[in-house]
């Protein structure tokens, strides 16, 4: 795996690439791309970081692993490219947005527009084998993305963390809730959305918090 991330992120977390776990991870990922169908495309593995510089981060949304269906994953959690049908979780995110802020469901599920405003859309695992959910879990990605979250929590205050579901909440357990806004609810998956994701109003709560700090709200 040829690791290339932006200079801004490299300055903060580039040391992770020199650790033994990452060498093992890189070898595994390189082998998988050479022998299997893997998502997202290799150039999009670190796209969440590429699209949102550390100084620009206002909101962090943590996903689990990339979509594993053909043509879905684009490197941002919950996002799909223009013209791709909405996966169920994304459809439910847009339903909650409409309920919360009156924003009609968009024609595209591409969340680049969020990332460009400072929303870090970070999956815990950054690659996945086609049609095999969590197939790259436990290989080292979680340690790397834990380092991203821990570094942000340590260096930045006033960030909104949206932790949807138990997995994201466990990953965000060390976030300093005294210096940031930590929002928790059920995952938007159809299996759990009615257990607390619908009605969570995280999008308006995030914007209220940002405005209170004198920051521009997100145009969701």
Secondary structure as the mmCIF struct_conf table of DSSP 4:
data_model
#
loop_
_struct_conf.conf_type_id
_struct_conf.id
_struct_conf.beg_label_comp_id
_struct_conf.beg_label_asym_id
_struct_conf.beg_label_seq_id
_struct_conf.end_label_comp_id
_struct_conf.end_label_asym_id
_struct_conf.end_label_seq_id
HELX_RH_AL_P HELX_RH_AL_P1 UNK A 7 UNK A 13
HELX_RH_3T_P HELX_RH_3T_P1 UNK A 14 UNK A 18
BEND BEND1 UNK A 19 UNK A 19
HELX_RH_AL_P HELX_RH_AL_P2 UNK A 20 UNK A 35
BEND BEND2 UNK A 36 UNK A 36
STRN STRN1 UNK A 38 UNK A 39
BEND BEND3 UNK A 40 UNK A 40
HELX_RH_3T_P HELX_RH_3T_P2 UNK A 42 UNK A 44
TURN_TY1_P TURN_TY1_P1 UNK A 45 UNK A 46
HELX_RH_AL_P HELX_RH_AL_P3 UNK A 47 UNK A 50
TURN_TY1_P TURN_TY1_P2 UNK A 51 UNK A 51
BEND BEND4 UNK A 52 UNK A 52
HELX_RH_3T_P HELX_RH_3T_P3 UNK A 54 UNK A 56
STRN STRN2 UNK A 59 UNK A 65
BEND BEND5 UNK A 69 UNK A 69
TURN_TY1_P TURN_TY1_P3 UNK A 70 UNK A 72
BEND BEND6 UNK A 75 UNK A 76
TURN_TY1_P TURN_TY1_P4 UNK A 77 UNK A 78
TURN_TY1_P TURN_TY1_P5 UNK A 82 UNK A 83
HELX_LH_PP_P HELX_LH_PP_P1 UNK A 84 UNK A 87
HELX_RH_AL_P HELX_RH_AL_P4 UNK A 88 UNK A 101
HELX_LH_PP_P HELX_LH_PP_P2 UNK A 103 UNK A 106
BEND BEND7 UNK A 107 UNK A 107
TURN_TY1_P TURN_TY1_P6 UNK A 111 UNK A 111
HELX_RH_AL_P HELX_RH_AL_P5 UNK A 112 UNK A 115
TURN_TY1_P TURN_TY1_P7 UNK A 116 UNK A 118
STRN STRN3 UNK A 119 UNK A 125
STRN STRN4 UNK A 128 UNK A 129
TURN_TY1_P TURN_TY1_P8 UNK A 130 UNK A 131
STRN STRN5 UNK A 132 UNK A 132
TURN_TY1_P TURN_TY1_P9 UNK A 133 UNK A 138
BEND BEND8 UNK A 139 UNK A 140
HELX_RH_AL_P HELX_RH_AL_P6 UNK A 141 UNK A 155
BEND BEND9 UNK A 158 UNK A 158
STRN STRN6 UNK A 160 UNK A 164
HELX_RH_AL_P HELX_RH_AL_P7 UNK A 165 UNK A 171
TURN_TY1_P TURN_TY1_P10 UNK A 172 UNK A 174
BEND BEND10 UNK A 175 UNK A 175
TURN_TY1_P TURN_TY1_P11 UNK A 177 UNK A 179
BEND BEND11 UNK A 180 UNK A 180
STRN STRN7 UNK A 181 UNK A 185
BEND BEND12 UNK A 188 UNK A 189
TURN_TY1_P TURN_TY1_P12 UNK A 190 UNK A 192
HELX_RH_3T_P HELX_RH_3T_P4 UNK A 193 UNK A 195
TURN_TY1_P TURN_TY1_P13 UNK A 196 UNK A 199
HELX_RH_AL_P HELX_RH_AL_P8 UNK A 202 UNK A 212
TURN_TY1_P TURN_TY1_P14 UNK A 213 UNK A 214
HELX_LH_PP_P HELX_LH_PP_P3 UNK A 215 UNK A 218
#
